[in-house]
Amino acid sequence: MDMKEIKKLNHEELGIESARMRRAMFDLSSQVVTEKVKDSSQFRKMRNDLARLLTETSSRRVVTAPTAKPVAGKKVKS
């Protein structure tokens, strides 16, 4: 999954997709215990995809968060 696809997802879809990705990573790690994994590069791909999803979620949260305004009468350190 690349960033173009991730940016098209809405907030709910990002949450669902990240939960699905975490579950897939858990299943893959369970398969390692039973020695059924043939392609170990799947771990890196899944971690990178999950990181992309979480990065987009975080950046959207920062954009929509209200900015803190200084309280009147208090000095703001520069």
mmCIF file of the N, C-alpha and C atoms, coordinates in Angstrom:
data_MODEL
# 
_entry.id   MODEL 
# 
loop_
_atom_site.group_PDB 
_atom_site.id 
_atom_site.type_symbol 
_atom_site.label_atom_id 
_atom_site.label_alt_id 
_atom_site.label_comp_id 
_atom_site.label_asym_id 
_atom_site.label_entity_id 
_atom_site.label_seq_id 
_atom_site.pdbx_PDB_ins_code 
_atom_site.Cartn_x 
_atom_site.Cartn_y 
_atom_site.Cartn_z 
_atom_site.occupancy 
_atom_site.B_iso_or_equiv 
_atom_site.pdbx_formal_charge 
_atom_site.auth_seq_id 
_atom_site.auth_comp_id 
_atom_site.auth_asym_id 
_atom_site.auth_atom_id 
_atom_site.pdbx_PDB_model_num 
ATOM 1   N N  . MET A 1 1  ? 0.857   -1.168  0.000  1.00 0.00 ? 1  MET A N  1 
ATOM 2   C CA . MET A 1 1  ? 0.000   0.000   0.000  1.00 0.00 ? 1  MET A CA 1 
ATOM 3   C C  . MET A 1 1  ? 0.904   1.231   0.000  1.00 0.00 ? 1  MET A C  1 
ATOM 4   N N  . ASP A 1 2  ? 0.696   2.121   -0.945 1.00 0.00 ? 2  ASP A N  1 
ATOM 5   C CA . ASP A 1 2  ? 1.532   3.318   -0.998 1.00 0.00 ? 2  ASP A CA 1 
ATOM 6   C C  . ASP A 1 2  ? 0.764   4.521   -0.451 1.00 0.00 ? 2  ASP A C  1 
ATOM 7   N N  . MET A 1 3  ? 1.451   5.633   -0.308 1.00 0.00 ? 3  MET A N  1 
ATOM 8   C CA . MET A 1 3  ? 0.862   6.813   0.320  1.00 0.00 ? 3  MET A CA 1 
ATOM 9   C C  . MET A 1 3  ? -0.312  7.382   -0.470 1.00 0.00 ? 3  MET A C  1 
ATOM 10  N N  . LYS A 1 4  ? -0.301  7.241   -1.779 1.00 0.00 ? 4  LYS A N  1 
ATOM 11  C CA . LYS A 1 4  ? -1.424  7.747   -2.574 1.00 0.00 ? 4  LYS A CA 1 
ATOM 12  C C  . LYS A 1 4  ? -2.713  7.032   -2.192 1.00 0.00 ? 4  LYS A C  1 
ATOM 13  N N  . GLU A 1 5  ? -2.629  5.721   -2.001 1.00 0.00 ? 5  GLU A N  1 
ATOM 14  C CA . GLU A 1 5  ? -3.801  4.953   -1.593 1.00 0.00 ? 5  GLU A CA 1 
ATOM 15  C C  . GLU A 1 5  ? -4.229  5.305   -0.170 1.00 0.00 ? 5  GLU A C  1 
ATOM 16  N N  . ILE A 1 6  ? -3.258  5.507   0.692  1.00 0.00 ? 6  ILE A N  1 
ATOM 17  C CA . ILE A 1 6  ? -3.556  5.804   2.092  1.00 0.00 ? 6  ILE A CA 1 
ATOM 18  C C  . ILE A 1 6  ? -4.210  7.172   2.228  1.00 0.00 ? 6  ILE A C  1 
ATOM 19  N N  . LYS A 1 7  ? -3.751  8.156   1.476  1.00 0.00 ? 7  LYS A N  1 
ATOM 20  C CA . LYS A 1 7  ? -4.327  9.503   1.561  1.00 0.00 ? 7  LYS A CA 1 
ATOM 21  C C  . LYS A 1 7  ? -5.779  9.540   1.092  1.00 0.00 ? 7  LYS A C  1 
ATOM 22  N N  . LYS A 1 8  ? -6.195  8.590   0.267  1.00 0.00 ? 8  LYS A N  1 
ATOM 23  C CA . LYS A 1 8  ? -7.571  8.530   -0.221 1.00 0.00 ? 8  LYS A CA 1 
ATOM 24  C C  . LYS A 1 8  ? -8.531  7.981   0.829  1.00 0.00 ? 8  LYS A C  1 
ATOM 25  N N  . LEU A 1 9  ? -8.005  7.288   1.841  1.00 0.00 ? 9  LEU A N  1 
ATOM 26  C CA . LEU A 1 9  ? -8.849  6.692   2.867  1.00 0.00 ? 9  LEU A CA 1 
ATOM 27  C C  . LEU A 1 9  ? -9.355  7.758   3.827  1.00 0.00 ? 9  LEU A C  1 
ATOM 28  N N  . ASN A 1 10 ? -10.570 7.553   4.338  1.00 0.00 ? 10 ASN A N  1 
ATOM 29  C CA . ASN A 1 10 ? -11.072 8.474   5.354  1.00 0.00 ? 10 ASN A CA 1 
ATOM 30  C C  . ASN A 1 10 ? -10.614 7.995   6.736  1.00 0.00 ? 10 ASN A C  1 
ATOM 31  N N  . HIS A 1 11 ? -10.989 8.722   7.771  1.00 0.00 ? 11 HIS A N  1 
ATOM 32  C CA . HIS A 1 11 ? -10.500 8.452   9.124  1.00 0.00 ? 11 HIS A CA 1 
ATOM 33  C C  . HIS A 1 11 ? -10.881 7.049   9.601  1.00 0.00 ? 11 HIS A C  1 
ATOM 34  N N  . GLU A 1 12 ? -12.118 6.646   9.381  1.00 0.00 ? 12 GLU A N  1 
ATOM 35  C CA . GLU A 1 12 ? -12.573 5.326   9.813  1.00 0.00 ? 12 GLU A CA 1 
ATOM 36  C C  . GLU A 1 12 ? -11.834 4.222   9.072  1.00 0.00 ? 12 GLU A C  1 
ATOM 37  N N  . GLU A 1 13 ? -11.655 4.401   7.777  1.00 0.00 ? 13 GLU A N  1 
ATOM 38  C CA . GLU A 1 13 ? -10.966 3.391   6.976  1.00 0.00 ? 13 GLU A CA 1 
ATOM 39  C C  . GLU A 1 13 ? -9.504  3.245   7.403  1.00 0.00 ? 13 GLU A C  1 
ATOM 40  N N  . LEU A 1 14 ? -8.876  4.351   7.808  1.00 0.00 ? 14 LEU A N  1 
ATOM 41  C CA . LEU A 1 14 ? -7.508  4.275   8.311  1.00 0.00 ? 14 LEU A CA 1 
ATOM 42  C C  . LEU A 1 14 ? -7.439  3.418   9.571  1.00 0.00 ? 14 LEU A C  1 
ATOM 43  N N  . GLY A 1 15 ? -8.390  3.609   10.463 1.00 0.00 ? 15 GLY A N  1 
ATOM 44  C CA . GLY A 1 15 ? -8.426  2.823   11.695 1.00 0.00 ? 15 GLY A CA 1 
ATOM 45  C C  . GLY A 1 15 ? -8.660  1.348   11.420 1.00 0.00 ? 15 GLY A C  1 
ATOM 46  N N  . ILE A 1 16 ? -9.581  1.074   10.512 1.00 0.00 ? 16 ILE A N  1 
ATOM 47  C CA . ILE A 1 16 ? -9.881  -0.315  10.165 1.00 0.00 ? 16 ILE A CA 1 
ATOM 48  C C  . ILE A 1 16 ? -8.680  -0.975  9.508  1.00 0.00 ? 16 ILE A C  1 
ATOM 49  N N  . GLU A 1 17 ? -8.044  -0.259  8.605  1.00 0.00 ? 17 GLU A N  1 
ATOM 50  C CA . GLU A 1 17 ? -6.896  -0.805  7.891  1.00 0.00 ? 17 GLU A CA 1 
ATOM 51  C C  . GLU A 1 17 ? -5.712  -1.037  8.829  1.00 0.00 ? 17 GLU A C  1 
ATOM 52  N N  . SER A 1 18 ? -5.477  -0.130  9.768  1.00 0.00 ? 18 SER A N  1 
ATOM 53  C CA . SER A 1 18 ? -4.369  -0.329  10.706 1.00 0.00 ? 18 SER A CA 1 
ATOM 54  C C  . SER A 1 18 ? -4.658  -1.512  11.634 1.00 0.00 ? 18 SER A C  1 
ATOM 55  N N  . ALA A 1 19 ? -5.905  -1.682  12.051 1.00 0.00 ? 19 ALA A N  1 
ATOM 56  C CA . ALA A 1 19 ? -6.259  -2.842  12.876 1.00 0.00 ? 19 ALA A CA 1 
ATOM 57  C C  . ALA A 1 19 ? -6.082  -4.141  12.083 1.00 0.00 ? 19 ALA A C  1 
ATOM 58  N N  . ARG A 1 20 ? -6.461  -4.116  10.826 1.00 0.00 ? 20 ARG A N  1 
ATOM 59  C CA . ARG A 1 20 ? -6.299  -5.290  9.970  1.00 0.00 ? 20 ARG A CA 1 
ATOM 60  C C  . ARG A 1 20 ? -4.817  -5.617  9.791  1.00 0.00 ? 20 ARG A C  1 
ATOM 61  N N  . MET A 1 21 ? -4.005  -4.585  9.629  1.00 0.00 ? 21 MET A N  1 
ATOM 62  C CA . MET A 1 21 ? -2.575  -4.779  9.440  1.00 0.00 ? 21 MET A CA 1 
ATOM 63  C C  . MET A 1 21 ? -1.927  -5.336  10.708 1.00 0.00 ? 21 MET A C  1 
ATOM 64  N N  . ARG A 1 22 ? -2.345  -4.835  11.869 1.00 0.00 ? 22 ARG A N  1 
ATOM 65  C CA . ARG A 1 22 ? -1.805  -5.354  13.130 1.00 0.00 ? 22 ARG A CA 1 
ATOM 66  C C  . ARG A 1 22 ? -2.176  -6.830  13.316 1.00 0.00 ? 22 ARG A C  1 
ATOM 67  N N  . ARG A 1 23 ? -3.395  -7.169  12.958 1.00 0.00 ? 23 ARG A N  1 
ATOM 68  C CA . ARG A 1 23 ? -3.833  -8.564  13.068 1.00 0.00 ? 23 ARG A CA 1 
ATOM 69  C C  . ARG A 1 23 ? -3.031  -9.454  12.121 1.00 0.00 ? 23 ARG A C  1 
ATOM 70  N N  . ALA A 1 24 ? -2.784  -8.975  10.903 1.00 0.00 ? 24 ALA A N  1 
ATOM 71  C CA . ALA A 1 24 ? -2.007  -9.745  9.932  1.00 0.00 ? 24 ALA A CA 1 
ATOM 72  C C  . ALA A 1 24 ? -0.576  -9.937  10.435 1.00 0.00 ? 24 ALA A C  1 
ATOM 73  N N  . MET A 1 25 ? -0.002  -8.922  11.078 1.00 0.00 ? 25 MET A N  1 
ATOM 74  C CA . MET A 1 25 ? 1.345   -9.058  11.635 1.00 0.00 ? 25 MET A CA 1 
ATOM 75  C C  . MET A 1 25 ? 1.352   -10.075 12.770 1.00 0.00 ? 25 MET A C  1 
ATOM 76  N N  . PHE A 1 26 ? 0.322   -10.084 13.589 1.00 0.00 ? 26 PHE A N  1 
ATOM 77  C CA . PHE A 1 26 ? 0.220   -11.065 14.665 1.00 0.00 ? 26 PHE A CA 1 
ATOM 78  C C  . PHE A 1 26 ? 0.126   -12.470 14.090 1.00 0.00 ? 26 PHE A C  1 
ATOM 79  N N  . ASP A 1 27 ? -0.705  -12.636 13.074 1.00 0.00 ? 27 ASP A N  1 
ATOM 80  C CA . ASP A 1 27 ? -0.845  -13.951 12.443 1.00 0.00 ? 27 ASP A CA 1 
ATOM 81  C C  . ASP A 1 27 ? 0.476   -14.415 11.836 1.00 0.00 ? 27 ASP A C  1 
ATOM 82  N N  . LEU A 1 28 ? 1.202   -13.485 11.217 1.00 0.00 ? 28 LEU A N  1 
ATOM 83  C CA . LEU A 1 28 ? 2.477   -13.827 10.613 1.00 0.00 ? 28 LEU A CA 1 
ATOM 84  C C  . LEU A 1 28 ? 3.496   -14.229 11.677 1.00 0.00 ? 28 LEU A C  1 
ATOM 85  N N  . SER A 1 29 ? 3.516   -13.520 12.791 1.00 0.00 ? 29 SER A N  1 
ATOM 86  C CA . SER A 1 29 ? 4.439   -13.893 13.857 1.00 0.00 ? 29 SER A CA 1 
ATOM 87  C C  . SER A 1 29 ? 4.055   -15.232 14.476 1.00 0.00 ? 29 SER A C  1 
ATOM 88  N N  . SER A 1 30 ? 2.775   -15.561 14.498 1.00 0.00 ? 30 SER A N  1 
ATOM 89  C CA . SER A 1 30 ? 2.339   -16.869 14.980 1.00 0.00 ? 30 SER A CA 1 
ATOM 90  C C  . SER A 1 30 ? 2.796   -17.972 14.036 1.00 0.00 ? 30 SER A C  1 
ATOM 91  N N  . GLN A 1 31 ? 2.808   -17.671 12.754 1.00 0.00 ? 31 GLN A N  1 
ATOM 92  C CA . GLN A 1 31 ? 3.262   -18.652 11.780 1.00 0.00 ? 31 GLN A CA 1 
ATOM 93  C C  . GLN A 1 31 ? 4.759   -18.914 11.917 1.00 0.00 ? 31 GLN A C  1 
ATOM 94  N N  . VAL A 1 32 ? 5.515   -17.932 12.364 1.00 0.00 ? 32 VAL A N  1 
ATOM 95  C CA . VAL A 1 32 ? 6.947   -18.110 12.558 1.00 0.00 ? 32 VAL A CA 1 
ATOM 96  C C  . VAL A 1 32 ? 7.201   -19.170 13.625 1.00 0.00 ? 32 VAL A C  1 
ATOM 97  N N  . VAL A 1 33 ? 6.379   -19.150 14.661 1.00 0.00 ? 33 VAL A N  1 
ATOM 98  C CA . VAL A 1 33 ? 6.531   -20.114 15.745 1.00 0.00 ? 33 VAL A CA 1 
ATOM 99  C C  . VAL A 1 33 ? 6.321   -21.532 15.221 1.00 0.00 ? 33 VAL A C  1 
ATOM 100 N N  . THR A 1 34 ? 5.384   -21.698 14.322 1.00 0.00 ? 34 THR A N  1 
ATOM 101 C CA . THR A 1 34 ? 5.105   -23.023 13.768 1.00 0.00 ? 34 THR A CA 1 
ATOM 102 C C  . THR A 1 34 ? 5.941   -23.312 12.528 1.00 0.00 ? 34 THR A C  1 
ATOM 103 N N  . GLU A 1 35 ? 6.851   -22.391 12.170 1.00 0.00 ? 35 GLU A N  1 
ATOM 104 C CA . GLU A 1 35 ? 7.798   -22.542 11.065 1.00 0.00 ? 35 GLU A CA 1 
ATOM 105 C C  . GLU A 1 35 ? 7.117   -22.744 9.709  1.00 0.00 ? 35 GLU A C  1 
ATOM 106 N N  . LYS A 1 36 ? 6.091   -21.975 9.429  1.00 0.00 ? 36 LYS A N  1 
ATOM 107 C CA . LYS A 1 36 ? 5.389   -22.079 8.152  1.00 0.00 ? 36 LYS A CA 1 
ATOM 108 C C  . LYS A 1 36 ? 5.661   -20.898 7.234  1.00 0.00 ? 36 LYS A C  1 
ATOM 109 N N  . VAL A 1 37 ? 6.448   -19.919 7.667  1.00 0.00 ? 37 VAL A N  1 
ATOM 110 C CA . VAL A 1 37 ? 6.700   -18.725 6.874  1.00 0.00 ? 37 VAL A CA 1 
ATOM 111 C C  . VAL A 1 37 ? 7.787   -19.021 5.851  1.00 0.00 ? 37 VAL A C  1 
ATOM 112 N N  . LYS A 1 38 ? 7.486   -18.787 4.590  1.00 0.00 ? 38 LYS A N  1 
ATOM 113 C CA . LYS A 1 38 ? 8.456   -19.007 3.523  1.00 0.00 ? 38 LYS A CA 1 
ATOM 114 C C  . LYS A 1 38 ? 9.134   -17.709 3.118  1.00 0.00 ? 38 LYS A C  1 
ATOM 115 N N  . ASP A 1 39 ? 8.401   -16.597 3.206  1.00 0.00 ? 39 ASP A N  1 
ATOM 116 C CA . ASP A 1 39 ? 8.943   -15.309 2.786  1.00 0.00 ? 39 ASP A CA 1 
ATOM 117 C C  . ASP A 1 39 ? 9.063   -14.392 4.003  1.00 0.00 ? 39 ASP A C  1 
ATOM 118 N N  . SER A 1 40 ? 10.257  -14.294 4.562  1.00 0.00 ? 40 SER A N  1 
ATOM 119 C CA . SER A 1 40 ? 10.445  -13.491 5.765  1.00 0.00 ? 40 SER A CA 1 
ATOM 120 C C  . SER A 1 40 ? 10.431  -11.989 5.469  1.00 0.00 ? 40 SER A C  1 
ATOM 121 N N  . SER A 1 41 ? 10.477  -11.593 4.201  1.00 0.00 ? 41 SER A N  1 
ATOM 122 C CA . SER A 1 41 ? 10.440  -10.172 3.860  1.00 0.00 ? 41 SER A CA 1 
ATOM 123 C C  . SER A 1 41 ? 9.051   -9.570  4.084  1.00 0.00 ? 41 SER A C  1 
ATOM 124 N N  . GLN A 1 42 ? 8.069   -10.402 4.338  1.00 0.00 ? 42 GLN A N  1 
ATOM 125 C CA . GLN A 1 42 ? 6.716   -9.906  4.607  1.00 0.00 ? 42 GLN A CA 1 
ATOM 126 C C  . GLN A 1 42 ? 6.686   -9.061  5.870  1.00 0.00 ? 42 GLN A C  1 
ATOM 127 N N  . PHE A 1 43 ? 7.521   -9.395  6.849  1.00 0.00 ? 43 PHE A N  1 
ATOM 128 C CA . PHE A 1 43 ? 7.554   -8.623  8.086  1.00 0.00 ? 43 PHE A CA 1 
ATOM 129 C C  . PHE A 1 43 ? 7.890   -7.162  7.812  1.00 0.00 ? 43 PHE A C  1 
ATOM 130 N N  . ARG A 1 44 ? 8.935   -6.943  7.053  1.00 0.00 ? 44 ARG A N  1 
ATOM 131 C CA . ARG A 1 44 ? 9.362   -5.571  6.768  1.00 0.00 ? 44 ARG A CA 1 
ATOM 132 C C  . ARG A 1 44 ? 8.293   -4.827  5.987  1.00 0.00 ? 44 ARG A C  1 
ATOM 133 N N  . LYS A 1 45 ? 7.686   -5.473  5.010  1.00 0.00 ? 45 LYS A N  1 
ATOM 134 C CA . LYS A 1 45 ? 6.648   -4.835  4.206  1.00 0.00 ? 45 LYS A CA 1 
ATOM 135 C C  . LYS A 1 45 ? 5.453   -4.440  5.068  1.00 0.00 ? 45 LYS A C  1 
ATOM 136 N N  . MET A 1 46 ? 5.049   -5.332  5.953  1.00 0.00 ? 46 MET A N  1 
ATOM 137 C CA . MET A 1 46 ? 3.907   -5.038  6.827  1.00 0.00 ? 46 MET A CA 1 
ATOM 138 C C  . MET A 1 46 ? 4.227   -3.922  7.806  1.00 0.00 ? 46 MET A C  1 
ATOM 139 N N  . ARG A 1 47 ? 5.439   -3.948  8.384  1.00 0.00 ? 47 ARG A N  1 
ATOM 140 C CA . ARG A 1 47 ? 5.829   -2.873  9.306  1.00 0.00 ? 47 ARG A CA 1 
ATOM 141 C C  . ARG A 1 47 ? 5.838   -1.523  8.615  1.00 0.00 ? 47 ARG A C  1 
ATOM 142 N N  . ASN A 1 48 ? 6.353   -1.488  7.395  1.00 0.00 ? 48 ASN A N  1 
ATOM 143 C CA . ASN A 1 48 ? 6.396   -0.229  6.651  1.00 0.00 ? 48 ASN A CA 1 
ATOM 144 C C  . ASN A 1 48 ? 4.996   0.257   6.305  1.00 0.00 ? 48 ASN A C  1 
ATOM 145 N N  . ASP A 1 49 ? 4.119   -0.651  5.900  1.00 0.00 ? 49 ASP A N  1 
ATOM 146 C CA . ASP A 1 49 ? 2.745   -0.266  5.588  1.00 0.00 ? 49 ASP A CA 1 
ATOM 147 C C  . ASP A 1 49 ? 2.031   0.260   6.828  1.00 0.00 ? 49 ASP A C  1 
ATOM 148 N N  . LEU A 1 50 ? 2.216   -0.416  7.955  1.00 0.00 ? 50 LEU A N  1 
ATOM 149 C CA . LEU A 1 50 ? 1.595   0.038   9.193  1.00 0.00 ? 50 LEU A CA 1 
ATOM 150 C C  . LEU A 1 50 ? 2.139   1.405   9.598  1.00 0.00 ? 50 LEU A C  1 
ATOM 151 N N  . ALA A 1 51 ? 3.431   1.608   9.427  1.00 0.00 ? 51 ALA A N  1 
ATOM 152 C CA . ALA A 1 51 ? 4.034   2.912   9.754  1.00 0.00 ? 51 ALA A CA 1 
ATOM 153 C C  . ALA A 1 51 ? 3.441   4.004   8.876  1.00 0.00 ? 51 ALA A C  1 
ATOM 154 N N  . ARG A 1 52 ? 3.219   3.719   7.604  1.00 0.00 ? 52 ARG A N  1 
ATOM 155 C CA . ARG A 1 52 ? 2.602   4.708   6.710  1.00 0.00 ? 52 ARG A CA 1 
ATOM 156 C C  . ARG A 1 52 ? 1.194   5.055   7.174  1.00 0.00 ? 52 ARG A C  1 
ATOM 157 N N  . LEU A 1 53 ? 0.414   4.034   7.554  1.00 0.00 ? 53 LEU A N  1 
ATOM 158 C CA . LEU A 1 53 ? -0.946  4.272   8.041  1.00 0.00 ? 53 LEU A CA 1 
ATOM 159 C C  . LEU A 1 53 ? -0.934  5.124   9.305  1.00 0.00 ? 53 LEU A C  1 
ATOM 160 N N  . LEU A 1 54 ? -0.074  4.788   10.242 1.00 0.00 ? 54 LEU A N  1 
ATOM 161 C CA . LEU A 1 54 ? -0.021  5.526   11.500 1.00 0.00 ? 54 LEU A CA 1 
ATOM 162 C C  . LEU A 1 54 ? 0.502   6.947   11.306 1.00 0.00 ? 54 LEU A C  1 
ATOM 163 N N  . THR A 1 55 ? 1.418   7.125   10.367 1.00 0.00 ? 55 THR A N  1 
ATOM 164 C CA . THR A 1 55 ? 1.927   8.466   10.071 1.00 0.00 ? 55 THR A CA 1 
ATOM 165 C C  . THR A 1 55 ? 0.819   9.348   9.518  1.00 0.00 ? 55 THR A C  1 
ATOM 166 N N  . GLU A 1 56 ? 0.033   8.821   8.603  1.00 0.00 ? 56 GLU A N  1 
ATOM 167 C CA . GLU A 1 56 ? -1.075  9.595   8.032  1.00 0.00 ? 56 GLU A CA 1 
ATOM 168 C C  . GLU A 1 56 ? -2.120  9.909   9.099  1.00 0.00 ? 56 GLU A C  1 
ATOM 169 N N  . THR A 1 57 ? -2.419  8.941   9.954  1.00 0.00 ? 57 THR A N  1 
ATOM 170 C CA . THR A 1 57 ? -3.375  9.176   11.043 1.00 0.00 ? 57 THR A CA 1 
ATOM 171 C C  . THR A 1 57 ? -2.880  10.288  11.960 1.00 0.00 ? 57 THR A C  1 
ATOM 172 N N  . SER A 1 58 ? -1.613  10.234  12.309 1.00 0.00 ? 58 SER A N  1 
ATOM 173 C CA . SER A 1 58 ? -1.023  11.244  13.189 1.00 0.00 ? 58 SER A CA 1 
ATOM 174 C C  . SER A 1 58 ? -1.018  12.624  12.538 1.00 0.00 ? 58 SER A C  1 
ATOM 175 N N  . SER A 1 59 ? -0.662  12.687  11.264 1.00 0.00 ? 59 SER A N  1 
ATOM 176 C CA . SER A 1 59 ? -0.609  13.988  10.599 1.00 0.00 ? 59 SER A CA 1 
ATOM 177 C C  . SER A 1 59 ? -2.004  14.595  10.470 1.00 0.00 ? 59 SER A C  1 
ATOM 178 N N  . ARG A 1 60 ? -3.007  13.767  10.272 1.00 0.00 ? 60 ARG A N  1 
ATOM 179 C CA . ARG A 1 60 ? -4.381  14.291  10.215 1.00 0.00 ? 60 ARG A CA 1 
ATOM 180 C C  . ARG A 1 60 ? -4.816  14.789  11.585 1.00 0.00 ? 60 ARG A C  1 
ATOM 181 N N  . ARG A 1 61 ? -4.398  14.112  12.640 1.00 0.00 ? 61 ARG A N  1 
ATOM 182 C CA . ARG A 1 61 ? -4.765  14.537  13.985 1.00 0.00 ? 61 ARG A CA 1 
ATOM 183 C C  . ARG A 1 61 ? -4.132  15.881  14.309 1.00 0.00 ? 61 ARG A C  1 
ATOM 184 N N  . VAL A 1 62 ? -2.900  16.090  13.883 1.00 0.00 ? 62 VAL A N  1 
ATOM 185 C CA . VAL A 1 62 ? -2.202  17.356  14.132 1.00 0.00 ? 62 VAL A CA 1 
ATOM 186 C C  . VAL A 1 62 ? -2.870  18.493  13.373 1.00 0.00 ? 62 VAL A C  1 
ATOM 187 N N  . VAL A 1 63 ? -3.284  18.237  12.144 1.00 0.00 ? 63 VAL A N  1 
ATOM 188 C CA . VAL A 1 63 ? -3.915  19.275  11.327 1.00 0.00 ? 63 VAL A CA 1 
ATOM 189 C C  . VAL A 1 63 ? -5.260  19.685  11.905 1.00 0.00 ? 63 VAL A C  1 
ATOM 190 N N  . THR A 1 64 ? -6.032  18.733  12.414 1.00 0.00 ? 64 THR A N  1 
ATOM 191 C CA . THR A 1 64 ? -7.364  19.044  12.907 1.00 0.00 ? 64 THR A CA 1 
ATOM 192 C C  . THR A 1 64 ? -7.381  19.484  14.367 1.00 0.00 ? 64 THR A C  1 
ATOM 193 N N  . ALA A 1 65 ? -6.263  19.331  15.085 1.00 0.00 ? 65 ALA A N  1 
ATOM 194 C CA . ALA A 1 65 ? -6.216  19.708  16.497 1.00 0.00 ? 65 ALA A CA 1 
ATOM 195 C C  . ALA A 1 65 ? -6.251  21.221  16.634 1.00 0.00 ? 65 ALA A C  1 
ATOM 196 N N  . PRO A 1 66 ? -6.994  21.715  17.624 1.00 0.00 ? 66 PRO A N  1 
ATOM 197 C CA . PRO A 1 66 ? -7.005  23.159  17.847 1.00 0.00 ? 66 PRO A CA 1 
ATOM 198 C C  . PRO A 1 66 ? -5.651  23.624  18.370 1.00 0.00 ? 66 PRO A C  1 
ATOM 199 N N  . THR A 1 67 ? -5.265  24.810  17.970 1.00 0.00 ? 67 THR A N  1 
ATOM 200 C CA . THR A 1 67 ? -3.979  25.334  18.422 1.00 0.00 ? 67 THR A CA 1 
ATOM 201 C C  . THR A 1 67 ? -4.140  25.959  19.801 1.00 0.00 ? 67 THR A C  1 
ATOM 202 N N  . ALA A 1 68 ? -3.121  25.830  20.613 1.00 0.00 ? 68 ALA A N  1 
ATOM 203 C CA . ALA A 1 68 ? -3.152  26.395  21.965 1.00 0.00 ? 68 ALA A CA 1 
ATOM 204 C C  . ALA A 1 68 ? -2.882  27.890  21.893 1.00 0.00 ? 68 ALA A C  1 
ATOM 205 N N  . LYS A 1 69 ? -3.711  28.659  22.563 1.00 0.00 ? 69 LYS A N  1 
ATOM 206 C CA . LYS A 1 69 ? -3.528  30.112  22.605 1.00 0.00 ? 69 LYS A CA 1 
ATOM 207 C C  . LYS A 1 69 ? -2.959  30.490  23.959 1.00 0.00 ? 69 LYS A C  1 
ATOM 208 N N  . PRO A 1 70 ? -2.021  31.433  23.996 1.00 0.00 ? 70 PRO A N  1 
ATOM 209 C CA . PRO A 1 70 ? -1.448  31.843  25.275 1.00 0.00 ? 70 PRO A CA 1 
ATOM 210 C C  . PRO A 1 70 ? -2.507  32.568  26.124 1.00 0.00 ? 70 PRO A C  1 
ATOM 211 N N  . VAL A 1 71 ? -2.390  32.380  27.425 1.00 0.00 ? 71 VAL A N  1 
ATOM 212 C CA . VAL A 1 71 ? -3.317  33.010  28.362 1.00 0.00 ? 71 VAL A CA 1 
ATOM 213 C C  . VAL A 1 71 ? -2.923  34.469  28.527 1.00 0.00 ? 71 VAL A C  1 
ATOM 214 N N  . ALA A 1 72 ? -3.908  35.361  28.539 1.00 0.00 ? 72 ALA A N  1 
ATOM 215 C CA . ALA A 1 72 ? -3.637  36.792  28.662 1.00 0.00 ? 72 ALA A CA 1 
ATOM 216 C C  . ALA A 1 72 ? -2.958  37.082  29.996 1.00 0.00 ? 72 ALA A C  1 
ATOM 217 N N  . GLY A 1 73 ? -1.923  37.928  29.949 1.00 0.00 ? 73 GLY A N  1 
ATOM 218 C CA . GLY A 1 73 ? -1.236  38.338  31.161 1.00 0.00 ? 73 GLY A CA 1 
ATOM 219 C C  . GLY A 1 73 ? -0.059  37.452  31.518 1.00 0.00 ? 73 GLY A C  1 
ATOM 220 N N  . LYS A 1 74 ? 0.151   36.376  30.788 1.00 0.00 ? 74 LYS A N  1 
ATOM 221 C CA . LYS A 1 74 ? 1.282   35.495  31.084 1.00 0.00 ? 74 LYS A CA 1 
ATOM 222 C C  . LYS A 1 74 ? 2.318   35.642  29.985 1.00 0.00 ? 74 LYS A C  1 
ATOM 223 N N  . LYS A 1 75 ? 3.594   35.594  30.406 1.00 0.00 ? 75 LYS A N  1 
ATOM 224 C CA . LYS A 1 75 ? 4.670   35.694  29.437 1.00 0.00 ? 75 LYS A CA 1 
ATOM 225 C C  . LYS A 1 75 ? 4.847   34.345  28.746 1.00 0.00 ? 75 LYS A C  1 
ATOM 226 N N  . VAL A 1 76 ? 5.141   34.427  27.472 1.00 0.00 ? 76 VAL A N  1 
ATOM 227 C CA . VAL A 1 76 ? 5.431   33.227  26.701 1.00 0.00 ? 76 VAL A CA 1 
ATOM 228 C C  . VAL A 1 76 ? 6.920   33.209  26.434 1.00 0.00 ? 76 VAL A C  1 
ATOM 229 N N  . LYS A 1 77 ? 7.578   32.106  26.780 1.00 0.00 ? 77 LYS A N  1 
ATOM 230 C CA . LYS A 1 77 ? 9.012   32.000  26.543 1.00 0.00 ? 77 LYS A CA 1 
ATOM 231 C C  . LYS A 1 77 ? 9.279   31.904  25.067 1.00 0.00 ? 77 LYS A C  1 
ATOM 232 N N  . SER A 1 78 ? 10.310  32.613  24.621 1.00 0.00 ? 78 SER A N  1 
ATOM 233 C CA . SER A 1 78 ? 10.672  32.607  23.208 1.00 0.00 ? 78 SER A CA 1 
ATOM 234 C C  . SER A 1 78 ? 11.864  31.727  22.969 1.00 0.00 ? 78 SER A C  1 
# 
